[in-house]
Amino acid sequence: MADAATFTDCATGKRVAVANNAQLERDYAAARGTDTRPVLLVVEGHFTLEANPDTGEMMKTLMTDQAGKFIPGKDCSH
């Protein structure tokens, strides 16, 4: 899971895995370009429990309910 997508909540600083979502991955790649810094994402979603593919352990995962909006050049500090 080294390359698994993660989401950091700006309000709490908590980091969670993101459920597989091909469109979200494409939008992230387009917003990020060649930059390696985090990109701000505004999204509506909910948390679910999913099995970690490596360990089978249940983990909290963000499931998006609608398309998100990436804002390049911004992160939780901006």
PyMOL commands that set and color helices and strands:
alter all, ss='L'
color gray80, all
select helices_A, chain A and resi 22-32
alter helices_A, ss='H'
color red, helices_A
select strands_A, chain A and resi 6-8+15-18+40-42+45-51+58-64+69-71
alter strands_A, ss='S'
color yellow, strands_A
deselect
rebuild
show_as cartoon
